[in-house]
């Protein structure tokens, strides 16, 4: 599903106009991003959690050439699926 398709679906299900649905989705993404940047996780009970994860510096390999490449430390995010969503998918 693309962002445009998601916006259209949100608009239809919530009874919003497309611009309102787009603004709501963009506000959600911005809020989750800001929270993760501050090192906080975002929990949506039943759906899942967005969790910030610190990845240490290390050495990786270029898959094409096999050459070693130094990898800087970085912060990334993981999504942990909630029980309700997991049950709905299975």
C-alpha positions as CSV (number, residue, x, y, z in Angstrom):
1,X,0.0,0.0,0.0
2,X,1.4,3.4,-0.9
3,X,1.0,6.6,1.1
4,X,-1.7,7.9,-1.2
5,X,-3.6,4.6,-0.9
6,X,-3.3,4.8,2.9
7,X,-4.5,8.4,3.0
8,X,-7.5,7.5,0.9
9,X,-8.3,4.5,3.2
10,X,-8.0,6.6,6.3
11,X,-10.2,9.3,4.8
12,X,-12.9,6.8,3.9
13,X,-12.9,4.9,7.2
14,X,-12.7,8.1,9.4
15,X,-15.0,10.2,7.4
16,X,-12.4,12.8,6.7
17,X,-11.4,14.7,3.6
18,X,-8.2,13.5,1.9
19,X,-6.3,16.7,3.0
20,X,-7.4,16.1,6.6
21,X,-6.4,12.4,6.4
22,X,-3.0,13.3,4.9
23,X,-2.4,15.9,7.6
24,X,-3.3,13.3,10.3
25,X,-1.0,10.7,8.8
26,X,1.9,13.2,8.5
27,X,1.3,14.3,12.1
28,X,1.4,10.7,13.3
29,X,4.7,10.0,11.4
30,X,6.3,13.3,12.7
31,X,5.2,12.5,16.3
32,X,6.6,8.9,16.2
33,X,9.8,10.2,14.6
34,X,10.3,12.9,17.3
35,X,9.7,10.4,20.0
36,X,12.2,7.9,18.6
37,X,14.8,10.7,18.2
38,X,14.4,11.4,22.0
39,X,15.0,7.7,22.7
40,X,11.4,7.0,23.7
41,X,9.4,4.1,22.4
42,X,5.8,4.5,21.0
43,X,3.4,1.9,22.1
44,X,0.0,1.3,20.4
45,X,-1.7,-1.3,22.6
46,X,-2.8,-4.2,20.4
47,X,-1.0,-3.0,17.4
48,X,2.7,-2.9,18.4
49,X,5.6,-0.7,19.5
50,X,8.2,1.4,17.7
51,X,11.4,1.0,19.6
52,X,14.6,3.0,19.2
53,X,17.7,0.8,19.0
54,X,21.3,1.8,19.3
55,X,23.6,0.0,16.9
56,X,27.3,-0.1,17.8
57,X,30.1,0.7,15.4
58,X,31.6,-2.2,13.7
59,X,33.0,-3.8,10.6
60,X,30.7,-4.9,7.8
61,X,31.4,-6.5,4.4
62,X,30.4,-5.1,1.0
63,X,28.3,-7.9,-0.4
64,X,29.4,-7.3,-3.9
65,X,33.2,-7.1,-3.4
66,X,33.6,-8.8,0.0
67,X,35.7,-5.8,1.1
68,X,35.6,-4.8,4.8
69,X,33.8,-1.5,5.5
70,X,33.8,0.4,8.8
71,X,30.3,1.1,10.0
72,X,29.6,4.0,12.2
73,X,27.4,3.8,15.3
74,X,23.8,4.7,14.6
75,X,20.4,4.7,16.0
76,X,17.7,2.8,14.2
77,X,14.1,1.7,15.0
78,X,12.4,-1.6,15.2
79,X,8.7,-2.5,15.2
80,X,7.5,-5.1,17.7
81,X,4.1,-6.5,16.7
82,X,1.3,-6.5,19.3
83,X,-0.6,-9.6,20.3
84,X,-3.9,-8.4,18.8
85,X,-2.4,-7.7,15.4
86,X,-0.4,-10.9,15.5
87,X,-3.6,-12.9,16.2
88,X,-5.5,-11.0,13.4
89,X,-2.8,-12.0,10.9
90,X,-2.8,-15.7,11.9
